[in-house]
Amino acid sequence: MAGIDVNRTTSGVQLPAEISNEIWSNMQEASAVQQLATQIALPGPGVTIPIVTGDPAADWVAETDEKPVSRPTFGSKDITPYTLAVIVPFSNQFRRDAAALYNECVRRLPGVLAKKFDSTVFASTGAPGSNFGQLGGASAVALGPHATDVKKNTYAGLVQAYTEIANGGGTLDGWALSSQAKGLLLGQVDTTGRPLLLESIQAGSSVPTILGEPVYYTQGVQAAGTPNTIGFAGDWDSAFWGSVEGVSISISDQASITDGTITVGEDEVPNIINLWQRNMFAVRAEIEIGFQYRDIARFRKLTDATRA
């Protein structure tokens, strides 16, 4: 097999040197998790985050009485980087125009990596390893308004999420919502038919804040089910993500890539594409990235279930 170490400096590959930084920047913009959670420095072996799980307790004492002795309690969470990658094959026509190649890379790769990262964080299964935190196990809060009881509306659901997170020891400081959630919010009206999110209606279709906290949108949060998951709310100061080196970009026009399987006779065999033979090249993007949270009680899963 031909070598696969062709990179940005290889003669004939017209790829601007700044593309890797640009893709990393755009991935952060596309990922709701990366915008909401706290970024930390993450070395290759990972890190252990110490957590204060309980504070010492003070008490009143009478004059000359002994003062109480109390101690804090501690815990920890491990966060390990895992590799997230994608290979995109192109025809050689892209090689003719540096701008076309650059724009195509920027358009495709950041969104693919960001969506997969977000969808994995918001799921309850499919983690790349045991030290990758997932929020899918958070308690659910229904946002679908009741058909007849106006007190059981979407606004009450938002307040419920806020209150339950506070009761769990957190402070709700951000919302990650799908487009479906935005549609639900924009459709909510009071008893006179006026939109509850009047400011957003006047300014356009955006819902930039809810209960004073910022909103970020990602399709990675959407999960079909009964009911559907349409968003998450949480204390994002207690959630952490990190990357070892950012996004790494590699290009090859002589390697062979395996693209699924094909049926040959009665057998399933790897579908191997020789890039050189087909006048193609491939762009590989990968990142070593991790996510972890302090306490699942500080997060709530938002669904489109009807409020009971």
ChimeraX attribute file (.defattr): number of C-alpha atoms within 10 A of each C-alpha:
attribute: neighborCount
match mode: 1-to-1
recipient: residues
	/A:1	7
	/A:2	12
	/A:3	10
	/A:4	14
	/A:5	12
	/A:6	15
	/A:7	14
	/A:8	19
	/A:9	12
	/A:10	12
	/A:11	8
	/A:12	9
	/A:13	18
	/A:14	18
	/A:15	21
	/A:16	13
	/A:17	10
	/A:18	10
	/A:19	18
	/A:20	20
	/A:21	14
	/A:22	13
	/A:23	25
	/A:24	21
	/A:25	14
	/A:26	17
	/A:27	23
	/A:28	16
	/A:29	16
	/A:30	22
	/A:31	25
	/A:32	25
	/A:33	30
	/A:34	20
	/A:35	17
	/A:36	22
	/A:37	22
	/A:38	17
	/A:39	16
	/A:40	14
	/A:41	12
	/A:42	20
	/A:43	16
	/A:44	13
	/A:45	9
	/A:46	19
	/A:47	16
	/A:48	12
	/A:49	14
	/A:50	12
	/A:51	13
	/A:52	11
	/A:53	12
	/A:54	11
	/A:55	11
	/A:56	10
	/A:57	10
	/A:58	10
	/A:59	8
	/A:60	8
	/A:61	10
	/A:62	7
	/A:63	7
	/A:64	6
	/A:65	8
	/A:66	8
	/A:67	12
	/A:68	11
	/A:69	9
	/A:70	11
	/A:71	9
	/A:72	10
	/A:73	11
	/A:74	11
	/A:75	12
	/A:76	12
	/A:77	16
	/A:78	17
	/A:79	26
	/A:80	27
	/A:81	24
	/A:82	20
	/A:83	12
	/A:84	17
	/A:85	17
	/A:86	12
	/A:87	17
	/A:88	13
	/A:89	17
	/A:90	17
	/A:91	13
	/A:92	17
	/A:93	12
	/A:94	16
	/A:95	18
	/A:96	12
	/A:97	12
	/A:98	14
	/A:99	14
	/A:100	15
	/A:101	21
	/A:102	18
	/A:103	11
	/A:104	13
	/A:105	20
	/A:106	18
	/A:107	13
	/A:108	12
	/A:109	24
	/A:110	22
	/A:111	19
	/A:112	15
	/A:113	23
	/A:114	25
	/A:115	20
	/A:116	16
	/A:117	22
	/A:118	23
	/A:119	22
	/A:120	22
	/A:121	23
	/A:122	25
	/A:123	20
	/A:124	14
	/A:125	12
	/A:126	11
	/A:127	15
	/A:128	15
	/A:129	12
	/A:130	10
	/A:131	17
	/A:132	21
	/A:133	27
	/A:134	22
	/A:135	24
	/A:136	22
	/A:137	15
	/A:138	21
	/A:139	16
	/A:140	18
	/A:141	24
	/A:142	25
	/A:143	26
	/A:144	23
	/A:145	22
	/A:146	15
	/A:147	10
	/A:148	8
	/A:149	10
	/A:150	13
	/A:151	11
	/A:152	18
	/A:153	22
	/A:154	24
	/A:155	19
	/A:156	16
	/A:157	20
	/A:158	17
	/A:159	14
	/A:160	16
	/A:161	25
	/A:162	22
	/A:163	14
	/A:164	20
	/A:165	22
	/A:166	17
	/A:167	12
	/A:168	14
	/A:169	12
	/A:170	21
	/A:171	19
	/A:172	23
	/A:173	19
	/A:174	24
	/A:175	27
	/A:176	28
	/A:177	23
	/A:178	20
	/A:179	15
	/A:180	16
	/A:181	22
	/A:182	17
	/A:183	13
	/A:184	15
	/A:185	19
	/A:186	17
	/A:187	13
	/A:188	18
	/A:189	17
	/A:190	11
	/A:191	8
	/A:192	6
	/A:193	8
	/A:194	11
	/A:195	16
	/A:196	17
	/A:197	20
	/A:198	14
	/A:199	13
	/A:200	15
	/A:201	13
	/A:202	9
	/A:203	9
	/A:204	9
	/A:205	13
	/A:206	15
	/A:207	20
	/A:208	14
	/A:209	14
	/A:210	16
	/A:211	14
	/A:212	10
	/A:213	12
	/A:214	14
	/A:215	21
	/A:216	20
	/A:217	21
	/A:218	21
	/A:219	21
	/A:220	24
	/A:221	27
	/A:222	24
	/A:223	18
	/A:224	9
	/A:225	9
	/A:226	9
	/A:227	15
	/A:228	15
	/A:229	26
	/A:230	27
	/A:231	30
	/A:232	24
	/A:233	24
	/A:234	29
	/A:235	27
	/A:236	22
	/A:237	17
	/A:238	18
	/A:239	22
	/A:240	22
	/A:241	24
	/A:242	24
	/A:243	22
	/A:244	20
	/A:245	15
	/A:246	17
	/A:247	25
	/A:248	16
	/A:249	20
	/A:250	16
	/A:251	23
	/A:252	23
	/A:253	24
	/A:254	21
	/A:255	20
	/A:256	19
	/A:257	17
	/A:258	11
	/A:259	12
	/A:260	10
	/A:261	12
	/A:262	12
	/A:263	10
	/A:264	9
	/A:265	7
	/A:266	6
	/A:267	9
	/A:268	11
	/A:269	12
	/A:270	14
	/A:271	13
	/A:272	13
	/A:273	15
	/A:274	18
	/A:275	21
	/A:276	15
	/A:277	11
	/A:278	12
	/A:279	13
	/A:280	20
	/A:281	24
	/A:282	20
	/A:283	18
	/A:284	17
	/A:285	22
	/A:286	18
	/A:287	20
	/A:288	20
	/A:289	24
	/A:290	27
	/A:291	28
	/A:292	23
	/A:293	24
	/A:294	21
	/A:295	17
	/A:296	21
	/A:297	19
	/A:298	27
	/A:299	31
	/A:300	26
	/A:301	22
	/A:302	29
	/A:303	25
	/A:304	21
	/A:305	18
	/A:306	17
	/A:307	19
	/A:308	10
